[in-house]
């Protein structure tokens, strides 16, 4: 096996499983030994103006990006064609949504990083782990958005780019059946490889940074009943005897 083949085997056949071990093992370790640190370490009390703008932009943009990655990586092209979605329509939709969501995510994270750097108390509460996480996160966003914009430009100019559903997607799916398709990923274009490496680095950091809060999304909040408040204002005699049915929220 030549040198390039060895590097490809390590990057696309070994590193993904090292990252999986880090994610699973890191989450178990964090939950058992740092449960009280399983938090975003909110800094809203220090500054809220930029946070109210940057956080929704980042999170909603990221949600669309994640959905796009799930569809692109897990659903084979043959399935979308069987549903009547042509390759042209698929690529146009993916590029359009990808550019919009990518810009929202980038603007959101830029505001959050600017806020963290320029607000004294927030910057003082920033750890080395946070700085490394932000560096890798921003790199992943920039490489993904830059790749999307570049390929969109090539497509609009009438050119042709490699289809990630023939390289990156088969490789990603093959990881989960323990038969990594190294050759498929080796054939991918360089921007896809760089973005994939940034993604792997981000997942490796996930259990050890504030990103761990992604596993604590307050889903139950959507289904909880309304909070009942009792007034301290004086009430007329007998008012407390009235009863009514309290319905659950939502």
Order of alpha helices (4+ residues) and beta strands (2+ residues): alpha-alpha-alpha-alpha-alpha-alpha-alpha-alpha-alpha-alpha
